[in-house]
């Protein structure tokens, strides 16, 4: 009996942790002012901003101020399977940028594939 409760507890913790990671660690929110384009900078403190609202068909350009490669991509790490197209499919050098056009409405968790503790969320609205 105690083993069953322990198993259920582990499953619950796994589900909550998965939702936290998928959404970039934040509860989805609604913004009444989604933008057509946003610049997202990866810094030593993470993505700035780490939560953005974009219109469907809008885009985000990713850059870094770090001196090492970075790789912005959709969750889940490591396969980026939730929004497979949201992935440059390679590391980007510090002087490079990468732009992505969001053609799917939804809340898309993102991370730096090389340092998956850097997370954020892109909310795409109609």
C-alpha positions in Angstrom: 0.0 0.0 0.0 2.8 2.5 0.9 4.5 1.7 -2.4 1.4 2.6 -4.3 1.2 6.0 -2.6 4.9 6.6 -3.3 4.4 5.8 -6.9 1.4 8.1 -7.2 3.5 10.9 -5.5 6.3 10.4 -8.0 3.9 10.6 -10.9 2.4 13.8 -9.5 5.8 15.4 -9.1 6.7 14.3 -12.6 3.6 15.9 -14.1 3.9 19.2 -12.3 7.6 19.4 -13.2 6.8 18.6 -16.9 4.2 21.3 -17.0 6.6 23.8 -15.4 9.3 23.0 -18.0 6.9 23.0 -21.0 5.6 26.5 -20.1 9.0 27.8 -19.3 8.3 27.9 -15.6 5.5 30.3 -15.7 1.8 30.1 -15.7 0.5 31.2 -19.1 -0.9 34.7 -19.1 -2.8 36.7 -21.7 -1.6 40.0 -23.1 -4.0 42.2 -25.0 -1.1 43.7 -27.0 0.7 40.9 -28.9 3.4 42.3 -31.2 4.4 41.5 -34.8 8.1 41.1 -34.0 10.2 40.8 -30.8 13.9 40.6 -30.1 14.9 38.1 -27.5 18.4 38.3 -26.0 20.1 35.4 -24.1 22.2 36.8 -21.3 24.0 35.3 -18.3 20.7 35.7 -16.5 18.6 34.0 -19.1 16.3 35.1 -21.9 15.3 38.8 -21.9 12.4 39.0 -22.0 11.7 35.5 -21.0 8.0 35.7 -21.8 6.6 37.4 -24.9 3.3 37.7 -26.7 3.3 37.6 -30.5 0.6 37.7 -33.2 0.2 34.6 -35.3 2.5 35.1 -38.2 4.8 37.3 -36.1 8.4 36.6 -35.5 11.1 36.5 -32.9 14.8 37.1 -33.4 17.2 35.5 -31.0 20.6 36.9 -30.1 23.0 36.5 -27.3 25.4 38.8 -25.5 27.4 35.9 -24.3 30.8 34.9 -25.8 29.7 31.3 -26.3 27.3 29.5 -28.7 23.6 29.3 -28.0 20.7 27.3 -29.4 17.2 28.6 -28.9 14.6 25.9 -29.4 11.1 24.6 -28.5 10.6 22.4 -25.5 10.9 19.6 -24.6 14.6 19.3 -24.2 16.4 17.5 -25.8 14.3 16.6 -28.8 12.3 19.9 -29.3 9.3 17.9 -30.2 6.4 20.1 -29.1 7.0 22.6 -32.0 9.6 20.9 -34.1 10.0 23.9 -36.6 11.0 26.2 -33.7 14.6 25.0 -33.8 17.6 26.2 -35.8 18.9 22.7 -35.6 22.4 23.8 -34.8 24.3 25.9 -32.3 24.6 29.6 -33.2 27.8 31.5 -32.7 27.8 34.5 -30.4 27.7 37.0 -33.3 24.8 35.1 -35.1 21.1 35.7 -34.8 18.2 33.4 -35.7 14.6 34.5 -36.6 11.6 32.3 -36.4 8.0 33.0 -37.6 5.3 31.6 -35.4 2.5 30.1 -37.5 0.8 28.2 -34.8 -1.3 29.7 -32.0 -0.4 28.4 -28.5 1.9 28.8 -25.5 5.4 27.6 -26.6 8.0 26.9 -23.9 11.5 27.4 -25.1 15.0 26.8 -23.8 18.7 27.1 -24.8 19.5 23.6 -26.0 23.1 24.0 -24.8 22.1 25.2 -21.3 18.6 23.9 -20.8 18.2 25.8 -17.5 17.6 29.0 -19.6 13.9 28.9 -20.3 11.1 31.2 -21.5 7.7 31.2 -23.1 6.3 32.5 -26.3 2.5 33.1 -26.4 1.2 33.2 -29.9 -2.3 34.7 -30.3 -4.7 35.1 -33.2 
